[in-house]
Amino acid sequence: MVSSATDIPPLTNADRLAEAHAASEAKEWQRAADLWDALRADLPQDARCWHKAGEAYCHAGMFDQADHILDQAVALFPDDEWAAYLSIVVARRKADWPEALRRAEKMGRSFPDSWRPMVEAAGALAALQRQAESEEIRREAVKRFPDEFWTNFHLARLEAERSDAPGAVRIWTKVVERFPGEPAAAEALEAAREAARHPLRQRSPISLGAQSVTGDGARRPEAPTGQHRGFPWRRRRTGR
């Protein structure tokens, strides 16, 4: 006897969550967005379904949908660090630097023990040509989170851009030795070695401003503005 489709038991929520996670891991973003959005409707109390849906829509380039979901998630789940962080990612992906900075400042106040808002704020400030403030945050981020790869990566990039070719190789060699499993560091070291071997092929240094935590695209910075007002959330905390 051939079983009909109606004999197939429906997927459990655990199965559906596993399927959605698999789609995200495979970077099948449109499919992941559909799966997470359906789970969000059925499991509205699960913060993970909200921020994962927002993440998938963001990576699928559907920024309005991502913003709509993550705005709600931030309000519904104020303790969910990922919702706050991904809302910054959406603004960064849109190159809306004032909004990215505003969201990073807000996350910094809500999650003072997280390195992510510091890295994102520094990137947004650099994109806004507020170089002194950006550098201040990068240096303090390394002091506060000395063992986090991305705080070290972005400061190393800043210092390598200011160095000559052999100096850049030395800087990136130290980062790779300290964080041997990080592809971004290995790629930066290889690029520095290539520049040292072929100095006439060196490209203009790229900006840290548009750099994401994962090292996405960038553009050349303009001259520093001289503005140096420190961290907005630190000013609020210390009365600066």
C-alpha positions as CSV (number, residue, x, y, z in Angstrom):
1,M,0.0,0.0,0.0
2,V,1.4,3.4,-1.0
3,S,1.3,6.0,1.7
4,S,-0.3,9.3,0.8
5,A,1.2,12.7,1.6
6,T,-1.3,13.1,4.4
7,D,0.4,10.1,6.2
8,I,3.7,12.1,6.6
9,P,3.8,13.6,10.1
10,P,4.2,17.4,10.2
11,L,7.6,18.7,11.1
12,T,8.1,19.5,14.8
13,N,9.3,22.9,15.8
14,A,12.7,21.4,16.6
15,D,12.9,20.1,13.0
16,R,11.9,23.4,11.6
17,L,14.5,25.2,13.7
18,A,17.2,22.8,12.5
19,E,16.1,23.3,8.9
20,A,16.3,27.1,9.3
21,H,19.7,26.9,11.0
22,A,20.9,24.7,8.1
23,A,19.7,27.3,5.5
24,S,21.5,30.1,7.4
25,E,24.7,28.1,7.7
26,A,24.5,27.3,3.9
27,K,24.0,31.1,3.3
28,E,20.7,30.3,1.4
29,W,19.5,33.6,2.6
30,Q,16.1,33.9,0.9
31,R,15.1,30.4,2.0
32,A,16.5,31.1,5.5
33,A,14.5,34.3,5.7
34,D,11.3,32.5,4.7
35,L,11.9,29.7,7.3
36,W,12.9,32.0,10.1
37,D,10.0,34.4,9.4
38,A,7.5,31.5,9.6
39,L,9.1,30.4,12.9
40,R,8.9,34.0,14.2
41,A,5.2,34.0,13.6
42,D,4.7,30.6,15.3
43,L,7.2,31.2,18.1
44,P,6.9,34.9,18.9
45,Q,8.5,34.5,22.3
46,D,11.7,33.1,20.9
47,A,14.2,36.0,20.4
48,R,16.4,33.8,18.2
49,C,13.7,33.5,15.5
50,W,13.4,37.3,15.4
51,H,17.1,38.1,15.0
52,K,17.8,35.2,12.7
53,A,15.0,36.3,10.4
54,G,16.4,39.9,10.4
55,E,19.9,38.5,9.7
56,A,18.6,36.5,6.8
57,Y,16.7,39.3,5.3
58,C,19.7,41.6,5.7
59,H,22.0,39.2,3.9
60,A,19.4,38.7,1.2
61,G,19.6,42.5,0.6
62,M,16.0,43.0,1.8
63,F,16.9,45.8,4.2
64,D,13.5,47.2,4.8
65,Q,12.2,43.8,5.9
66,A,15.3,43.3,8.1
67,D,14.9,46.7,9.7
68,H,11.2,46.2,10.4
69,I,11.8,42.9,12.1
70,L,14.9,44.0,14.1
71,D,13.3,47.2,15.3
72,Q,10.5,45.1,16.8
73,A,13.0,42.6,18.2
74,V,15.1,45.3,19.9
75,A,11.9,46.6,21.6
76,L,10.6,43.1,22.5
77,F,13.9,41.6,23.6
78,P,16.0,44.4,25.1
79,D,18.5,41.8,26.5
80,D,19.1,40.2,23.1
81,E,22.6,41.3,22.1
82,W,22.2,39.8,18.6
83,A,19.1,41.8,17.8
84,A,20.9,45.1,18.8
85,Y,24.0,44.1,16.8
86,L,22.3,43.0,13.7
87,S,20.3,46.3,13.6
88,I,23.7,48.1,13.3
89,V,24.7,45.6,10.5
90,V,21.6,46.6,8.5
91,A,22.5,50.3,8.7
92,R,26.1,49.6,7.8
93,R,25.1,47.5,4.8
94,K,23.0,50.4,3.6
95,A,25.9,52.7,4.2
96,D,23.7,54.8,6.5
97,W,26.6,55.9,8.7
98,P,24.8,58.4,11.0
99,E,22.2,55.7,11.7
100,A,24.8,53.0,12.2
101,L,26.6,55.2,14.7
102,R,23.4,56.0,16.5
103,R,22.6,52.3,16.8
104,A,26.1,51.5,17.9
105,E,26.0,54.1,20.6
106,K,22.6,52.8,21.8
107,M,24.0,49.2,21.9
108,G,27.1,50.4,23.7
109,R,24.9,51.8,26.5
110,S,22.7,48.7,26.7
111,F,25.6,46.2,26.4
112,P,28.7,47.9,27.9
113,D,30.6,44.6,28.2
114,S,30.3,43.9,24.4
115,W,33.1,44.7,22.0
116,R,30.8,44.8,19.0
117,P,29.3,48.3,19.4
118,M,32.8,49.7,19.8
119,V,34.1,48.2,16.6
120,E,30.9,49.2,14.7
121,A,31.0,52.8,16.1
122,A,34.7,53.2,15.1
123,G,33.9,52.0,11.6
124,A,30.9,54.4,11.3
125,L,33.0,57.3,12.6
126,A,35.7,56.7,10.1
127,A,33.2,56.6,7.3
128,L,31.9,59.9,8.5
129,Q,35.5,61.3,8.4
130,R,35.7,61.6,12.2
131,Q,39.1,59.9,12.2
132,A,40.4,61.0,15.6
133,E,37.3,59.7,17.4
134,S,37.4,56.5,15.4
135,E,41.0,55.8,16.4
136,E,40.3,56.6,20.0
137,I,37.5,54.0,20.1
138,R,39.7,51.4,18.3
139,R,42.5,51.9,20.9
140,E,40.2,51.7,23.9
141,A,38.5,48.6,22.4
142,V,41.8,46.8,22.4
143,K,42.5,47.9,26.0
144,R,39.1,46.7,27.1
145,F,39.0,43.5,25.0
146,P,42.7,42.6,24.5
147,D,42.0,39.0,23.6
148,E,39.3,39.6,21.0
149,F,40.4,39.1,17.4
150,W,38.4,41.9,15.7
151,T,39.4,44.6,18.1
152,N,43.0,43.7,17.4
153,F,42.4,43.3,13.7
154,H,41.1,46.8,13.1
155,L,43.7,48.5,15.1
156,A,46.4,46.5,13.3
157,R,44.9,47.5,10.0
158,L,45.0,51.2,11.0
159,E,48.7,50.9,12.1
160,A,49.7,48.9,9.0
161,E,48.2,51.6,6.7
162,R,50.5,54.1,8.4
163,S,53.5,51.9,8.2
164,D,55.9,51.2,5.3
165,A,55.7,47.8,3.6
166,P,58.1,45.9,5.8
167,G,56.5,47.4,8.9
168,A,53.0,46.3,7.7
169,V,54.4,42.7,7.2
170,R,55.7,42.8,10.8
171,I,52.4,44.0,12.1
172,W,50.3,41.4,10.4
173,T,52.8,38.6,11.2
174,K,52.2,39.3,14.9
175,V,48.5,39.2,14.4
176,V,48.6,35.9,12.6
177,E,50.9,34.4,15.2
178,R,48.5,35.5,17.9
179,F,45.3,34.5,16.1
180,P,46.4,31.6,13.8
181,G,43.0,30.4,12.9
182,E,41.6,33.7,11.5
183,P,41.4,33.9,7.7
184,A,41.1,37.7,7.6
185,A,44.5,38.0,9.4
186,A,46.1,35.5,7.0
187,E,44.7,37.4,4.0
188,A,46.0,40.7,5.3
189,L,49.5,39.3,5.9
190,E,49.6,37.8,2.4
191,A,48.5,41.2,0.9
192,A,51.2,43.0,3.0
193,R,53.8,40.5,1.7
194,E,52.7,41.0,-1.8
195,A,53.0,44.8,-1.4
196,A,56.5,44.4,0.0
197,R,57.6,42.2,-2.9
198,H,56.1,44.6,-5.5
199,P,56.0,48.1,-4.0
200,L,55.1,49.7,-7.4
201,R,51.9,47.7,-7.4
202,Q,50.7,48.9,-4.0
203,R,47.2,50.2,-4.0
204,S,46.0,53.2,-2.0
205,P,45.3,52.3,1.6
206,I,41.7,51.5,2.3
207,S,39.6,53.1,4.9
208,L,38.6,51.5,8.1
209,G,35.4,53.5,7.9
210,A,33.3,51.0,5.9
211,Q,35.0,48.0,7.4
212,S,32.6,45.6,9.1
213,V,33.5,43.3,11.9
214,T,34.1,40.7,9.2
215,G,36.2,43.0,7.1
216,D,33.7,43.9,4.3
217,G,34.4,46.6,1.7
218,A,35.9,50.0,2.3
219,R,36.8,53.4,0.8
220,R,39.7,55.8,1.0
221,P,39.5,58.2,4.0
222,E,39.6,61.9,3.8
223,A,41.7,64.1,6.0
224,P,40.8,63.9,9.8
225,T,38.4,66.5,11.0
226,G,40.1,67.0,14.3
227,Q,36.9,66.2,16.2
228,H,37.7,64.2,19.3
229,R,34.7,63.8,21.6
230,G,35.2,60.2,22.9
231,F,32.6,57.6,23.3
232,P,29.0,58.8,23.6
233,W,28.1,56.1,26.1
234,R,31.3,56.7,28.0
235,R,30.6,60.4,28.2
236,R,27.1,59.6,29.6
237,R,28.6,57.3,32.2
238,T,31.4,59.5,33.3
239,G,29.9,62.9,32.8
240,R,32.3,63.9,30.1
